Amino acid sequence: MTNHTLTLDQVRQLGITALSQQLGMVGMIRFLQQSETGWGDYTKEREKWSGNPDLKDLFEAIQRSEK
Protein backbone atom coordinates (compact mmCIF):
# COMPACT_ATOMS: atom_id res chain seq x y z
CA MET A 1 0.00 0.00 0.00
CA THR A 2 1.51 3.34 -1.03
CA ASN A 3 0.92 6.68 0.65
CA HIS A 4 -1.06 8.13 -2.23
CA THR A 5 -3.66 5.35 -2.02
CA LEU A 6 -4.35 5.75 1.69
CA THR A 7 -7.44 7.53 2.91
CA LEU A 8 -7.02 10.31 5.46
CA ASP A 9 -8.46 7.99 8.09
CA GLN A 10 -5.88 5.31 7.24
CA VAL A 11 -3.04 7.84 7.40
CA ARG A 12 -4.25 9.01 10.80
CA GLN A 13 -4.53 5.44 12.11
CA LEU A 14 -1.05 4.53 10.87
CA GLY A 15 0.32 7.68 12.46
CA ILE A 16 -1.31 6.89 15.80
CA THR A 17 0.07 3.35 15.64
CA ALA A 18 3.59 4.62 14.88
CA LEU A 19 3.40 7.16 17.69
CA SER A 20 2.20 4.62 20.22
CA GLN A 21 4.92 2.16 19.21
CA GLN A 22 7.69 4.76 19.46
CA LEU A 23 6.45 6.87 22.37
CA GLY A 24 4.22 4.50 24.32
CA MET A 25 0.60 5.24 25.12
CA VAL A 26 1.27 8.18 27.46
CA GLY A 27 3.80 9.76 25.10
CA MET A 28 1.42 9.38 22.17
CA ILE A 29 -1.39 11.05 24.08
CA ARG A 30 0.89 13.89 25.18
CA PHE A 31 2.05 14.42 21.60
CA LEU A 32 -1.49 14.46 20.23
CA GLN A 33 -2.63 16.90 22.89
CA GLN A 34 0.28 19.18 22.08
CA SER A 35 -0.18 19.11 18.32
CA GLU A 36 -3.96 19.36 18.27
CA THR A 37 -4.27 22.21 20.77
CA GLY A 38 -2.65 24.77 18.50
CA TRP A 39 -1.35 28.13 19.63
CA GLY A 40 -1.85 31.78 18.98
CA ASP A 41 -4.95 33.56 17.81
CA TYR A 42 -5.64 32.59 14.21
CA THR A 43 -8.25 35.31 13.73
CA LYS A 44 -5.89 38.12 14.76
CA GLU A 45 -3.00 36.66 12.77
CA ARG A 46 -5.19 36.24 9.67
CA GLU A 47 -6.26 39.88 9.89
CA LYS A 48 -2.58 40.93 9.96
CA TRP A 49 -1.69 39.17 6.70
CA SER A 50 -4.99 39.43 4.87
CA GLY A 51 -6.28 42.77 6.05
CA ASN A 52 -10.00 43.16 5.72
CA PRO A 53 -10.71 42.65 2.01
CA ASP A 54 -14.20 43.14 0.72
CA LEU A 55 -15.87 40.78 -1.72
CA LYS A 56 -14.77 42.84 -4.75
CA ASP A 57 -11.10 42.68 -3.65
CA LEU A 58 -11.31 38.91 -3.18
CA PHE A 59 -12.95 38.43 -6.57
CA GLU A 60 -10.25 40.51 -8.28
CA ALA A 61 -7.48 38.59 -6.50
CA ILE A 62 -8.96 35.28 -7.66
CA GLN A 63 -9.22 36.54 -11.22
CA ARG A 64 -5.55 37.67 -11.17
CA SER A 65 -4.37 34.34 -9.81
CA GLU A 66 -6.18 32.43 -12.56
CA LYS A 67 -4.29 34.27 -15.30
MOPAC internal coordinates of N, CA, C and O (Angstrom, degrees):
PM7 1SCF
backbone

  N    0.0000 0     0.00 0     0.00 0    0    0    0
  C    1.4480 1     0.00 0     0.00 0    1    0    0
  C    1.5328 1   108.20 1     0.00 0    2    1    0
  O    1.2310 1   120.11 1   -54.47 1    3    2    1
  N    1.3186 1   117.39 1   125.53 1    3    2    1
  C    1.4531 1   121.06 1  -179.90 1    5    3    2
  C    1.5290 1   109.89 1   -97.84 1    6    5    3
  O    1.2310 1   120.98 1   -18.98 1    7    6    5
  N    1.3285 1   115.74 1   161.02 1    7    6    5
  C    1.4556 1   120.41 1  -176.45 1    9    7    6
  C    1.5197 1   113.54 1   -60.08 1   10    9    7
  O    1.2310 1   119.76 1   146.38 1   11   10    9
  N    1.3199 1   118.07 1   -33.62 1   11   10    9
  C    1.4565 1   119.02 1  -176.08 1   13   11   10
  C    1.5277 1   112.43 1   -76.95 1   14   13   11
  O    1.2310 1   119.48 1   171.83 1   15   14   13
  N    1.3170 1   118.60 1    -8.17 1   15   14   13
  C    1.4600 1   120.19 1   177.81 1   17   15   14
  C    1.5212 1   112.03 1  -102.10 1   18   17   15
  O    1.2310 1   119.78 1   177.87 1   19   18   17
  N    1.3114 1   118.03 1    -2.13 1   19   18   17
  C    1.4566 1   121.34 1  -179.84 1   21   19   18
  C    1.5179 1   110.66 1   -81.68 1   22   21   19
  O    1.2310 1   121.13 1   -36.92 1   23   22   21
  N    1.3210 1   115.45 1   143.08 1   23   22   21
  C    1.4573 1   119.53 1   172.16 1   25   23   22
  C    1.5253 1   108.17 1   -77.83 1   26   25   23
  O    1.2310 1   120.35 1   -15.24 1   27   26   25
  N    1.3232 1   116.94 1   164.76 1   27   26   25
  C    1.4610 1   120.13 1   177.95 1   29   27   26
  C    1.5265 1   110.86 1   -60.99 1   30   29   27
  O    1.2310 1   120.46 1   143.75 1   31   30   29
  N    1.3235 1   116.72 1   -36.25 1   31   30   29
  C    1.4546 1   120.28 1   178.14 1   33   31   30
  C    1.5280 1   111.08 1   -64.56 1   34   33   31
  O    1.2310 1   120.43 1   139.47 1   35   34   33
  N    1.3296 1   116.79 1   -40.53 1   35   34   33
  C    1.4659 1   120.66 1   178.45 1   37   35   34
  C    1.5255 1   111.25 1   -65.93 1   38   37   35
  O    1.2310 1   120.32 1   139.02 1   39   38   37
  N    1.3236 1   117.00 1   -40.98 1   39   38   37
  C    1.4656 1   120.95 1   177.98 1   41   39   38
  C    1.5207 1   109.87 1   -61.43 1   42   41   39
  O    1.2310 1   120.86 1   134.83 1   43   42   41
  N    1.3227 1   115.96 1   -45.17 1   43   42   41
  C    1.4698 1   120.16 1   179.32 1   45   43   42
  C    1.5274 1   110.86 1   -61.55 1   46   45   43
  O    1.2310 1   120.12 1   135.03 1   47   46   45
  N    1.3326 1   117.38 1   -44.97 1   47   46   45
  C    1.4627 1   120.35 1  -179.38 1   49   47   46
  C    1.5236 1   111.80 1   -63.87 1   50   49   47
  O    1.2310 1   120.34 1   137.60 1   51   50   49
  N    1.3326 1   116.96 1   -42.40 1   51   50   49
  C    1.4650 1   120.11 1   177.30 1   53   51   50
  C    1.5249 1   111.28 1   -63.47 1   54   53   51
  O    1.2310 1   120.73 1   141.63 1   55   54   53
  N    1.3146 1   116.20 1   -38.37 1   55   54   53
  C    1.4604 1   120.44 1   177.79 1   57   55   54
  C    1.5162 1   111.85 1   -64.50 1   58   57   55
  O    1.2310 1   120.46 1   136.30 1   59   58   57
  N    1.3280 1   116.73 1   -43.70 1   59   58   57
  C    1.4625 1   120.85 1   178.30 1   61   59   58
  C    1.5268 1   110.18 1   -63.07 1   62   61   59
  O    1.2310 1   120.47 1   138.57 1   63   62   61
  N    1.3227 1   116.70 1   -41.43 1   63   62   61
  C    1.4675 1   120.36 1   177.70 1   65   63   62
  C    1.5244 1   110.99 1   -61.55 1   66   65   63
  O    1.2310 1   120.27 1   133.66 1   67   66   65
  N    1.3335 1   117.09 1   -46.34 1   67   66   65
  C    1.4672 1   120.94 1  -179.99 1   69   67   66
  C    1.5253 1   110.89 1   -62.38 1   70   69   67
  O    1.2310 1   120.72 1   137.31 1   71   70   69
  N    1.3254 1   116.23 1   -42.69 1   71   70   69
  C    1.4684 1   119.64 1   179.11 1   73   71   70
  C    1.5219 1   111.35 1   -62.95 1   74   73   71
  O    1.2310 1   120.47 1   135.59 1   75   74   73
  N    1.3230 1   116.71 1   -44.41 1   75   74   73
  C    1.4638 1   118.76 1  -178.03 1   77   75   74
  C    1.5265 1   111.31 1   -67.25 1   78   77   75
  O    1.2310 1   120.27 1   146.03 1   79   78   77
  N    1.3250 1   117.09 1   -33.97 1   79   78   77
  C    1.4649 1   120.21 1   178.40 1   81   79   78
  C    1.5246 1   111.08 1   -69.27 1   82   81   79
  O    1.2310 1   120.15 1   140.93 1   83   82   81
  N    1.3173 1   117.32 1   -39.07 1   83   82   81
  C    1.4608 1   120.96 1  -176.17 1   85   83   82
  C    1.5243 1   113.33 1   -85.60 1   86   85   83
  O    1.2310 1   120.48 1   145.21 1   87   86   85
  N    1.3307 1   116.69 1   -34.79 1   87   86   85
  C    1.4587 1   120.42 1  -173.74 1   89   87   86
  C    1.5200 1   113.76 1  -108.26 1   90   89   87
  O    1.2310 1   120.13 1   168.05 1   91   90   89
  N    1.3136 1   117.36 1   -11.95 1   91   90   89
  C    1.4635 1   120.36 1  -172.60 1   93   91   90
  C    1.5199 1   108.84 1    80.69 1   94   93   91
  O    1.2310 1   121.08 1   -11.26 1   95   94   93
  N    1.3179 1   115.54 1   168.74 1   95   94   93
  C    1.4691 1   120.19 1  -175.54 1   97   95   94
  C    1.5262 1   112.21 1   -61.99 1   98   97   95
  O    1.2310 1   120.06 1   134.08 1   99   98   97
  N    1.3300 1   117.48 1   -45.92 1   99   98   97
  C    1.4667 1   120.53 1  -177.97 1  101   99   98
  C    1.5289 1   110.44 1   -65.92 1  102  101   99
  O    1.2310 1   120.29 1   136.32 1  103  102  101
  N    1.3265 1   117.05 1   -43.68 1  103  102  101
  C    1.4597 1   120.47 1   178.75 1  105  103  102
  C    1.5212 1   112.05 1   -62.91 1  106  105  103
  O    1.2310 1   120.70 1   139.94 1  107  106  105
  N    1.3244 1   116.27 1   -40.06 1  107  106  105
  C    1.4624 1   120.12 1   178.13 1  109  107  106
  C    1.5180 1   110.53 1   -62.11 1  110  109  107
  O    1.2310 1   120.42 1   134.27 1  111  110  109
  N    1.3173 1   116.80 1   -45.73 1  111  110  109
  C    1.4616 1   120.55 1  -179.67 1  113  111  110
  C    1.5235 1   110.60 1   -63.19 1  114  113  111
  O    1.2310 1   120.22 1   137.04 1  115  114  113
  N    1.3241 1   117.18 1   -42.96 1  115  114  113
  C    1.4609 1   120.56 1   178.57 1  117  115  114
  C    1.5220 1   111.02 1   -61.84 1  118  117  115
  O    1.2310 1   120.33 1   138.53 1  119  118  117
  N    1.3308 1   116.97 1   -41.47 1  119  118  117
  C    1.4601 1   120.48 1   178.67 1  121  119  118
  C    1.5237 1   110.99 1   -63.76 1  122  121  119
  O    1.2310 1   120.32 1   133.43 1  123  122  121
  N    1.3245 1   116.98 1   -46.57 1  123  122  121
  C    1.4611 1   120.06 1  -179.18 1  125  123  122
  C    1.5256 1   111.59 1   -63.76 1  126  125  123
  O    1.2310 1   120.13 1   141.02 1  127  126  125
  N    1.3191 1   117.36 1   -38.98 1  127  126  125
  C    1.4615 1   119.56 1   177.26 1  129  127  126
  C    1.5171 1   111.14 1   -63.51 1  130  129  127
  O    1.2310 1   120.57 1   140.67 1  131  130  129
  N    1.3192 1   116.52 1   -39.33 1  131  130  129
  C    1.4559 1   121.20 1  -179.42 1  133  131  130
  C    1.5184 1   110.55 1   -67.21 1  134  133  131
  O    1.2310 1   120.14 1   133.72 1  135  134  133
  N    1.3172 1   117.33 1   -46.28 1  135  134  133
  C    1.4576 1   120.15 1  -173.19 1  137  135  134
  C    1.5179 1   113.44 1   -80.53 1  138  137  135
  O    1.2310 1   119.46 1   159.52 1  139  138  137
  N    1.3049 1   118.64 1   -20.48 1  139  138  137
  C    1.4594 1   120.43 1  -179.34 1  141  139  138
  C    1.5214 1   112.85 1   -94.42 1  142  141  139
  O    1.2310 1   120.17 1   165.51 1  143  142  141
  N    1.3277 1   117.29 1   -14.49 1  143  142  141
  C    1.4522 1   120.55 1  -178.50 1  145  143  142
  C    1.5252 1   110.96 1   -72.69 1  146  145  143
  O    1.2310 1   120.76 1   141.39 1  147  146  145
  N    1.3211 1   116.15 1   -38.61 1  147  146  145
  C    1.4548 1   120.07 1  -177.76 1  149  147  146
  C    1.5217 1   110.76 1    77.33 1  150  149  147
  O    1.2310 1   120.90 1     1.07 1  151  150  149
  N    1.3217 1   115.89 1  -178.93 1  151  150  149
  C    1.4490 1   120.32 1  -179.58 1  153  151  150
  C    1.5156 1   108.18 1  -156.89 1  154  153  151
  O    1.2310 1   121.39 1   -17.70 1  155  154  153
  N    1.2894 1   114.95 1   162.30 1  155  154  153
  C    1.4539 1   120.13 1   178.99 1  157  155  154
  C    1.5162 1   112.45 1    77.58 1  158  157  155
  O    1.2310 1   121.65 1     4.74 1  159  158  157
  N    1.3014 1   114.44 1  -175.26 1  159  158  157
  C    1.4579 1   121.83 1   179.32 1  161  159  158
  C    1.5228 1   107.39 1  -119.98 1  162  161  159
  O    1.2310 1   120.75 1   -81.27 1  163  162  161
  N    1.3245 1   116.17 1    98.73 1  163  162  161
  C    1.4575 1   121.24 1  -175.21 1  165  163  162
  C    1.5217 1   111.81 1   -56.76 1  166  165  163
  O    1.2310 1   120.12 1   139.64 1  167  166  165
  N    1.3173 1   117.37 1   -40.36 1  167  166  165
  C    1.4626 1   120.21 1  -177.12 1  169  167  166
  C    1.5198 1   111.43 1   -62.06 1  170  169  167
  O    1.2310 1   120.27 1   134.07 1  171  170  169
  N    1.3308 1   117.08 1   -45.93 1  171  170  169
  C    1.4714 1   120.20 1   179.03 1  173  171  170
  C    1.5214 1   111.13 1   -66.64 1  174  173  171
  O    1.2310 1   120.46 1   138.17 1  175  174  173
  N    1.3273 1   116.73 1   -41.83 1  175  174  173
  C    1.4632 1   120.05 1   179.78 1  177  175  174
  C    1.5242 1   111.14 1   -64.99 1  178  177  175
  O    1.2310 1   120.08 1   139.75 1  179  178  177
  N    1.3234 1   117.46 1   -40.25 1  179  178  177
  C    1.4629 1   121.45 1   178.79 1  181  179  178
  C    1.5214 1   110.65 1   -62.16 1  182  181  179
  O    1.2310 1   120.42 1   139.48 1  183  182  181
  N    1.3278 1   116.80 1   -40.52 1  183  182  181
  C    1.4642 1   120.19 1   179.22 1  185  183  182
  C    1.5216 1   111.48 1   -63.76 1  186  185  183
  O    1.2310 1   120.37 1   146.87 1  187  186  185
  N    1.3556 1   116.89 1   -33.13 1  187  186  185
  C    1.4667 1   120.14 1   178.99 1  189  187  186
  C    1.5184 1   111.29 1   -64.79 1  190  189  187
  O    1.2310 1   119.75 1   135.30 1  191  190  189
  N    1.3434 1   118.09 1   -44.70 1  191  190  189
  C    1.4598 1   119.43 1  -175.74 1  193  191  190
  C    1.5112 1   113.82 1   -90.87 1  194  193  191
  O    1.2310 1   119.70 1   160.18 1  195  194  193
  N    1.3291 1   118.18 1   -19.82 1  195  194  193
  C    1.4612 1   118.12 1  -178.56 1  197  195  194
  C    1.5189 1   112.69 1  -107.70 1  198  197  195
  O    1.2310 1   120.24 1   166.05 1  199  198  197
  N    1.3171 1   117.15 1   -13.95 1  199  198  197
  C    1.4510 1   119.13 1  -176.06 1  201  199  198
  C    1.5182 1   109.36 1    69.80 1  202  201  199
  O    1.2310 1   120.87 1    33.72 1  203  202  201
  N    1.2985 1   115.93 1  -146.28 1  203  202  201
  C    1.4514 1   120.65 1   179.15 1  205  203  202
  C    1.5254 1   108.11 1  -132.83 1  206  205  203
  O    1.2310 1   120.27 1  -111.95 1  207  206  205
  N    1.3374 1   117.09 1    68.05 1  207  206  205
  C    1.4654 1   119.29 1  -175.52 1  209  207  206
  C    1.5235 1   111.55 1   -69.30 1  210  209  207
  O    1.2310 1   121.48 1   -34.79 1  211  210  209
  N    1.3187 1   114.78 1   145.21 1  211  210  209
  C    1.4607 1   117.67 1   174.16 1  213  211  210
  C    1.5324 1   108.78 1   -89.76 1  214  213  211
  O    1.2310 1   120.44 1    -3.87 1  215  214  213
  N    1.2935 1   116.76 1   176.13 1  215  214  213
  C    1.4569 1   121.86 1  -175.48 1  217  215  214
  C    1.5292 1   111.58 1   -59.71 1  218  217  215
  O    1.2310 1   119.95 1   141.70 1  219  218  217
  N    1.3183 1   117.70 1   -38.30 1  219  218  217
  C    1.4643 1   121.70 1   179.50 1  221  219  218
  C    1.5306 1   110.56 1   -62.88 1  222  221  219
  O    1.2310 1   120.42 1   135.76 1  223  222  221
  N    1.3411 1   116.80 1   -44.24 1  223  222  221
  C    1.4693 1   120.93 1   178.53 1  225  223  222
  C    1.5268 1   111.12 1   -60.90 1  226  225  223
  O    1.2310 1   120.57 1   136.16 1  227  226  225
  N    1.3294 1   116.51 1   -43.84 1  227  226  225
  C    1.4620 1   120.51 1   179.32 1  229  227  226
  C    1.5292 1   111.13 1   -63.07 1  230  229  227
  O    1.2310 1   120.61 1   136.13 1  231  230  229
  N    1.3123 1   116.43 1   -43.87 1  231  230  229
  C    1.4602 1   121.09 1   179.92 1  233  231  230
  C    1.5283 1   110.61 1   -61.06 1  234  233  231
  O    1.2310 1   120.25 1   136.47 1  235  234  233
  N    1.3281 1   117.13 1   -43.53 1  235  234  233
  C    1.4570 1   121.14 1   179.57 1  237  235  234
  C    1.5295 1   111.45 1   -65.72 1  238  237  235
  O    1.2310 1   120.30 1   140.60 1  239  238  237
  N    1.3316 1   117.03 1   -39.40 1  239  238  237
  C    1.4626 1   120.81 1   178.03 1  241  239  238
  C    1.5316 1   110.97 1   -63.76 1  242  241  239
  O    1.2310 1   120.43 1   139.42 1  243  242  241
  N    1.3069 1   116.79 1   -40.58 1  243  242  241
  C    1.4741 1   120.18 1   177.61 1  245  243  242
  C    1.5120 1   110.62 1   -64.13 1  246  245  243
  O    1.2310 1   120.54 1   136.09 1  247  246  245
  N    1.3196 1   116.57 1   -43.91 1  247  246  245
  C    1.4679 1   120.32 1   179.42 1  249  247  246
  C    1.5407 1   110.16 1   -60.89 1  250  249  247
  O    1.2310 1   119.75 1   136.69 1  251  250  249
  N    1.3338 1   118.09 1   -43.31 1  251  250  249
  C    1.4676 1   121.24 1   179.54 1  253  251  250
  C    1.5255 1   111.32 1   -63.35 1  254  253  251
  O    1.2310 1   120.38 1   141.04 1  255  254  253
  N    1.3161 1   116.88 1   -38.96 1  255  254  253
  C    1.4639 1   119.54 1  -177.34 1  257  255  254
  C    1.5309 1   112.39 1   -72.33 1  258  257  255
  O    1.2310 1   120.10 1   158.14 1  259  258  257
  N    1.3190 1   117.42 1   -21.86 1  259  258  257
  C    1.4607 1   121.15 1   179.41 1  261  259  258
  C    1.5266 1   112.62 1   -81.19 1  262  261  259
  O    1.2310 1   120.34 1   166.57 1  263  262  261
  N    1.3224 1   116.96 1   -13.43 1  263  262  261
  C    1.4703 1   120.46 1  -178.99 1  265  263  262
  C    1.4866 1   112.63 1   -85.88 1  266  265  263
  O    1.2310 1   120.10 1   180.00 1  267  266  265

